Amino acid sequence: MSKCSADETPVCCCMDVGTIMDNSDCTASWSRVFATRAEAEEMLASLTKRARDVESEPCQISSTFTDVEGGVQLDIDFVFACEAETLIFQLGLR
């Protein structure tokens, strides 16, 4: 689970009711290994669209492709304008 200032419960991926979002955690990170670069690029396009659907201001998206044993690793950081958008994006991936 990514570093988050909110009180998270790793088992159920939820936050306590009294949690205050203070915009200190606006980054969602994502990583996976794919068999081919084409599959990784498809996933990048899909996740980019999902981020664009959530953003109120342009989301900064940084991605890297790394050749690893068994395929290609895709690492992506999505930096949203506010923590609420980050949370909405992350929940949409579950």
Phi, psi and omega in degrees: 000144181285159177297132182215138180284342179283153177282105182254152173249109185302330184293316185248001178056046180234169179240153175296149182302324183275007182295135177255126176270118184248018180061025177270350181229084183254012182249131172247126179251145183217142182208141176198153176260133179243156179293323182227159177294325179300318177296319179296319179293324176298316180293320177301316179297318180296313181292326177297317177299317179297320178294319180295329178290336184265328190296146171259328173234160184306125176282134176275121183242121178241127181229151175223143175248128181231127175289125179228168177298125179094001178151218183233127178267131177251123175242131182225138170243128177249119179250110182266166181289334180211161184294329180297319178296321178300313180296317179298317179298313181297318179294327178292341179274349184273000000 
